[in-house]
Amino acid sequence: MPYELFLALRYLRSRRKRRLARVTSVVAILGIGIGVSTLIVALALANGFRDEMREKILRGTAHINVMRTDGRPIRDYRSLSAGIKAIPGVTNAAATTYDGAMLIGSKGTAYAVLRGLDKDSEQALNEIKDSVIEGSVAPIVEGKSKPQDLPSVLIGSELATRTGLRVGEVAEIISANTNSGPVNTVKRNVRVSGIFRSGLFEYDSTWIYLPLDLASEFSGAPQSASVISLQLEDIYDAGRVAADVRASLGSSYTTVDWEEANRPLFNALALERRMGLFIIALIILIATLNITTTLILVVVERRRDIGILSAIGSDSKSIRAIFMIEGAIIGVLGAGLGVLFGIVGCLVGNRFQLVSLPADVYSINNVPFHPQAVDVFLAALVAFVLSWTATIYPARAAARARPVEMLRDAD
């Protein structure tokens, strides 16, 4: 073992007459550990919020939306969907609509968004089935068994609460359409066949799923669709696939992928993550200043040792290395302790769902902790680099000291 490392370890373990240096060492380790654990938990929380929002958004919307450039309804949506499915990277293409309406229930009236369901899209129907908490989507797929039967719809859980509607009850939908001329108001009575909960407050409080042919009647363009919704093999390949779709369909159609549609939200989350990293790094920097204090105290305590080492031939590099190694060890211990605390904190947070949010403000009820290996490594690396930097001044001061002065001051 190099004697520089041996002496650094000995100075950390020794029982000094002056206990202040030992106390500051412990405080430095704990401070760095708390800072690292806080950074890991903060990054895991930011990752969890971003992933949860992305999952909820993509559960209810498409990876890519295809629509006409002129905003007109898409009449040949079945043949268009079949052609888009053949494009590499696309797993499913289904027609749908997004139209505003008013839903009138037994206890109130609320604004709603009508989402048309293409009965031929098995993937879209399966995704909706997973979110149904009461009733069933089957009546929408099967349609009306008798001409006098009312059409069936699925409504969001929050929307059901606002309007007082339950499964099996009758509601009225009023849609206002302003297509080229006077306002055409469409009113239809419908029966609630099910209630769904996507986990995203915006969807659960406004969306109504209904058959595409019925939704197109509310839009004022029967037997048509306003959007072709695409699902992809890789959501992060949306930009390339969207370009291929535009090249295949020509200038009559345009696309909007999920990243474009939600760019302000994810940019805000990325900025919040960077600012959190910067602020907590400052906290770790303040904690590492205890290392500087510790090493200054060690230099004062070990004046005789430094003088003897210099007298017997140790050069300034070796003396500087002793104290830099000691500070680095404190940094490693603090970073290791912080990683342990941070991972345990994330596990406990997920186990007991410690971060609950008001859904009407943040759109989701609970934020999970998603620690990532790269974030844990980054937090530990930041702590180590700052700890090592904090050793430079006291180590250089010890290396520059003259042996005679150190021995004289030690007496």
C-alpha positions in Angstrom: 0.0 0.0 0.0 1.4 3.4 -0.9 2.3 5.3 2.3 0.2 8.3 1.2 -3.0 6.1 1.2 -1.9 4.4 4.5 -1.5 7.8 6.2 -4.8 9.1 4.8 -6.6 6.1 6.2 -4.8 6.3 9.5 -5.7 9.9 9.9 -9.4 9.1 9.3 -9.4 6.3 11.8 -7.1 7.6 14.5 -8.5 8.8 17.9 -7.4 12.4 17.9 -7.0 14.4 21.1 -8.9 17.1 19.4 -12.3 15.7 18.5 -13.4 18.7 16.4 -11.8 17.3 13.2 -13.5 13.9 13.8 -16.9 15.6 14.2 -16.4 17.7 11.1 -15.5 14.5 9.1 -18.7 12.9 10.2 -20.7 16.0 9.4 -19.1 16.2 6.0 -20.0 12.6 5.2 -23.5 13.0 6.4 -23.9 16.3 4.6 -22.7 14.8 1.3 -24.9 11.7 1.9 -28.0 13.8 2.4 -27.3 16.0 -0.6 -26.7 12.9 -2.9 -29.8 11.1 -1.6 -31.9 14.3 -2.1 -30.6 14.6 -5.7 -31.4 11.0 -6.5 -34.9 11.3 -5.0 -35.5 14.6 -6.8 -34.4 13.2 -10.2 -36.4 10.0 -9.6 -39.5 12.1 -8.8 -39.0 14.2 -12.0 -38.6 11.0 -14.1 -41.7 9.5 -12.5 -43.8 12.6 -13.2 -42.6 12.8 -16.8 -43.1 9.1 -17.4 -46.5 9.1 -15.8 -47.7 12.0 -17.8 -46.4 10.5 -21.0 -48.0 7.1 -20.3 -51.4 8.7 -19.5 -51.3 11.0 -22.5 -50.3 8.2 -24.9 -53.0 5.9 -23.4 -55.7 8.2 -24.6 -54.2 9.8 -27.7 -52.3 8.6 -30.8 -48.6 8.6 -31.3 -49.3 10.5 -34.6 -52.4 12.2 -35.8 -53.1 12.5 -39.6 -55.5 15.1 -40.8 -56.4 17.0 -44.0 -54.4 20.2 -44.6 -57.6 22.1 -45.4 -59.3 20.9 -42.2 -62.1 19.1 -44.1 -63.5 15.7 -42.9 -61.8 12.6 -44.2 -64.4 10.6 -46.3 -62.2 7.7 -47.4 -60.8 7.0 -44.0 -60.9 3.2 -44.3 -58.8 3.0 -47.5 -56.5 5.7 -46.1 -56.0 3.8 -42.8 -55.2 0.6 -44.7 -52.6 2.4 -46.8 -51.0 4.0 -43.7 -50.7 0.7 -42.0 -48.3 -0.5 -44.7 -45.8 2.2 -43.8 -42.8 0.8 -41.8 -43.0 1.5 -38.1 -46.9 1.9 -38.0 -48.7 -0.8 -36.0 -52.2 0.5 -36.2 -54.2 3.3 -37.9 -57.8 4.0 -36.8 -60.2 6.8 -37.6 -61.6 9.1 -34.9 -63.1 12.5 -34.2 -62.6 15.3 -31.7 -65.7 17.4 -31.4 -67.0 19.6 -28.5 -70.4 19.0 -27.0 -72.5 19.5 -23.9 -73.5 16.5 -21.9 -76.7 16.8 -19.9 -77.2 14.4 -17.0 -79.6 13.9 -14.1 -77.6 16.3 -11.8 -75.9 18.7 -14.1 -74.4 19.8 -17.4 -70.8 19.7 -18.4 -68.6 20.3 -21.4 -67.4 17.2 -23.2 -65.2 16.0 -26.1 -66.7 13.4 -28.4 -64.2 10.7 -29.4 -65.4 8.5 -32.2 -64.5 4.8 -32.0 -63.9 2.8 -35.2 -65.4 -0.7 -34.5 -62.9 -2.3 -36.9 -59.9 -1.1 -34.9 -59.3 -4.0 -32.4 -56.2 -2.3 -30.9 -58.1 0.9 -30.1 -61.0 -1.0 -28.5 -58.6 -3.1 -26.4 -56.9 0.0 -25.0 -60.2 1.4 -24.0 -61.3 -1.9 -22.4 -58.4 -1.7 -20.0 -59.6 1.6 -18.6 -63.3 0.7 -18.1 -64.1 0.6 -14.4 -67.9 0.1 -14.7 -70.0 -1.3 -17.4 -68.6 -2.5 -20.7 -67.5 -1.3 -24.1 -69.4 -4.2 -25.8 -72.6 -2.3 -26.5 -70.7 0.3 -28.5 -69.1 -2.4 -30.6 -72.3 -4.4 -31.1 -74.4 -1.3 -31.9 -78.2 -1.1 -31.5 -80.0 -4.5 -31.4 -83.3 -2.8 -32.2 -84.0 0.4 -34.2 -85.7 2.0 -31.2 -82.7 1.4 -28.9 -80.6 4.3 -27.9 -76.9 4.4 -29.0 -74.4 3.5 -26.2 -71.5 5.7 -25.0 -68.6 5.5 -22.5 -68.0 8.6 -20.3 -65.1 9.5 -18.1 -65.3 8.9 -14.3 -65.0 12.7 -13.4 -67.5 13.6 -16.1 -69.9 11.0 -14.7 -69.5 12.5 -11.2 -70.2 16.1 -12.5 -73.3 15.1 -14.3 -74.6 12.4 -11.9 -74.7 9.8 -14.6 -74.4 6.0 -13.9 -74.2 2.9 -16.1 -77.6 2.3 -17.8 -78.9 5.8 -17.4 -79.9 8.1 -20.3 -78.2 11.3 -21.1 -78.5 14.0 -23.8 -75.7 15.2 -25.9 -75.9 18.6 -27.7 -73.3 19.5 -30.3 -72.9 22.8 -32.1 -71.5 22.7 -35.6 -70.4 25.7 -37.6 -69.6 24.2 -41.0 -69.9 26.8 -43.7 -73.2 28.4 -42.9 -75.6 28.8 -40.0 -75.1 26.9 -36.8 -76.5 23.3 -36.9 -77.3 22.0 -33.5 -77.5 18.2 -33.2 -79.2 16.7 -30.2 -79.3 13.0 -29.4 -80.3 10.9 -26.4 -77.7 8.2 -25.5 -77.4 5.5 -22.9 -74.3 5.2 -20.7 -72.9 1.7 -21.2 -69.8 2.2 -19.2 -67.5 4.5 -17.2 -63.7 4.7 -17.8 -60.8 6.0 -15.9 -57.6 6.7 -17.8 -55.7 8.3 -14.9 -55.4 11.7 -16.6 -57.9 14.2 -15.2 -58.2 16.1 -18.4 -59.5 13.0 -20.2 -61.6 11.6 -17.4 -63.4 14.9 -16.9 -64.3 15.6 -20.6 -64.1 12.6 -22.9 -67.0 10.6 -24.2 -66.4 7.5 -26.4 -69.1 6.7 -28.9 -69.4 4.9 -32.2 -67.6 6.7 -35.1 -70.7 6.9 -37.3 -72.6 8.6 -34.5 -69.7 10.9 -33.7 -69.6 11.9 -37.4 -73.2 12.9 -37.2 -72.5 15.3 -34.4 -69.6 16.8 -36.4 -72.0 17.6 -39.3 -70.2 15.2 -41.8 -71.8 11.7 -41.6 -69.7 8.7 -42.5 -66.4 10.6 -42.1 -63.6 11.1 -39.7 -61.6 14.2 -38.7 -58.4 12.4 -37.7 -56.5 9.2 -38.4 -54.8 8.1 -35.2 -51.5 6.1 -35.6 -49.8 3.8 -33.1 -46.1 3.1 -33.6 -43.6 0.4 -32.7 -41.3 3.0 -31.2 -42.8 6.2 -29.9 -39.4 7.9 -30.1 -39.4 7.3 -33.9 -42.4 9.5 -34.4 -40.6 12.2 -36.3 -39.3 9.8 -39.0 -42.6 7.9 -39.4 -44.5 11.2 -39.6 -42.2 12.3 -42.4 -42.8 9.0 -44.2 -46.5 9.4 -43.8 -46.5 12.9 -45.3 -44.3 11.8 -48.2 -46.8 8.9 -48.9 -50.0 10.9 -48.7 -48.8 14.1 -50.3 -49.5 17.7 -49.5 -53.2 17.2 -48.9 -52.5 15.8 -45.5 -50.5 16.9 -42.5 -49.3 15.2 -39.3 -48.9 16.1 -35.6 -46.9 13.6 -33.5 -47.2 13.3 -29.7 -43.9 15.2 -29.1 -45.1 18.2 -31.1 -48.5 18.2 -29.4 -47.0 18.1 -25.9 -43.7 19.9 -26.5 -44.5 22.8 -24.0 -45.3 20.4 -21.2 -42.2 18.2 -21.7 -39.9 21.3 -22.2 -41.2 22.6 -18.9 -40.5 19.3 -17.2 -37.0 19.2 -18.6 -36.3 22.7 -17.4 -37.6 21.8 -14.0 -35.3 18.8 -13.9 -32.2 20.9 -14.9 -33.0 23.5 -12.3 -33.5 20.9 -9.6 -30.1 19.3 -10.5 -28.4 22.7 -10.3 -29.9 23.8 -7.0 -29.3 20.5 -5.3 -25.7 20.5 -6.6 -25.2 23.8 -4.8 -26.5 22.1 -1.6 -23.9 19.3 -2.1 -21.2 22.0 -2.8 -22.0 23.6 0.6 -21.8 20.2 2.3 -18.4 19.5 0.7 -17.0 22.7 2.2 -17.0 20.8 5.5 -14.2 18.7 3.9 -12.1 21.8 3.5 -12.7 22.6 7.2 -11.9 19.0 8.2 -8.6 19.0 6.3 -7.6 22.4 7.6 -8.1 21.0 11.1 -6.1 17.9 10.2 -3.3 20.0 8.9 -3.2 21.9 12.1 -3.3 18.7 14.2 -0.6 17.0 12.1 1.9 19.8 11.9 4.6 17.6 13.5 3.8 14.7 11.1 4.0 16.9 8.1 7.3 18.4 9.3 8.8 15.0 9.9 7.7 13.7 6.5 9.2 16.7 4.8 12.4 16.3 6.8 12.9 12.6 5.8 12.5 13.3 2.1 8.8 13.3 1.2 8.2 15.7 -1.6 5.3 18.2 -1.8 3.4 16.0 -4.2 3.2 13.1 -1.7 2.1 15.4 1.2 -0.5 17.0 -1.0 -1.7 13.5 -2.1 -2.2 12.4 1.6 -4.8 15.1 2.2 -6.4 14.9 -1.2 -6.8 11.1 -0.7 -8.4 11.7 2.7 -10.9 14.2 1.3 -11.6 11.8 -1.6 -12.3 9.0 0.8 -14.8 11.2 2.7 -16.4 12.1 -0.6 -16.7 8.4 -1.6 -18.2 7.5 1.8 -20.7 10.3 1.6 -21.7 9.5 -2.0 -22.1 5.8 -1.1 -24.2 6.6 1.9 -26.3 9.0 -0.3 -26.9 6.4 -3.0 -28.1 3.9 -0.3 -30.4 6.5 1.3 -31.7 7.7 -2.1 -32.5 4.2 -3.4 -34.2 3.2 -0.1 -36.1 6.5 -0.2 -37.4 5.8 -3.7 -38.5 2.3 -2.8 -40.3 3.5 0.3 -42.0 6.3 -1.7 -43.3 3.9 -4.3 -44.4 1.4 -1.7 -46.5 3.8 0.3 -47.3 6.3 -2.5 -45.9 9.2 -0.5 -46.4 11.8 -3.3 -50.1 12.4 -3.9 -51.4 15.3 -5.9 -54.8 17.0 -6.6 -55.7 15.5 -9.9 -57.6 18.6 -11.1 -54.4 20.7 -10.8 -51.7 18.2 -11.8 -53.8 15.8 -14.0 -52.5 12.7 -12.1 -53.3 11.4 -8.6 -49.9 10.0 -7.6 -46.3 10.5 -8.7 -44.0 7.4 -8.7 -40.3 7.4 -8.2 -38.3 6.2 -11.2 -34.6 6.2 -10.3 -32.3 5.6 -13.3 -28.8 4.2 -13.2 -27.4 7.2 -15.1 -29.0 9.6 -12.6 -27.6 7.7 -9.6 -24.1 7.7 -11.2 -24.4 11.4 -12.0 -25.4 12.3 -8.4 -22.5 10.2 -7.0 -20.0 11.7 -9.6 -21.1 15.3 -8.8 -20.5 14.6 -5.1 -17.1 13.0 -5.6 -15.9 15.8 -8.0 -17.0 18.5 -5.6 -15.4 16.7 -2.6 -12.2 16.3 -4.4 -12.2 20.0 -5.4 -12.7 20.9 -1.8 -9.4 19.2 -0.9 -7.2 21.4 -3.2 -6.7 24.4 -0.9 -5.8 22.6 2.4 -3.7 20.0 0.5 -1.7 22.7 -1.2 -1.3 24.6 2.0 0.2 21.5 3.7 2.5 20.8 0.8 3.9 24.4 0.8 4.6 24.5 4.5 8.3 24.5 5.5 9.5 21.6 7.7 11.3 23.8 10.3 8.2 26.0 10.8 5.9 23.0 11.1 8.2 21.4 13.8 8.6 24.7 15.6 4.8 25.4 15.7 4.1 21.8 16.9 6.1 22.3 20.1 
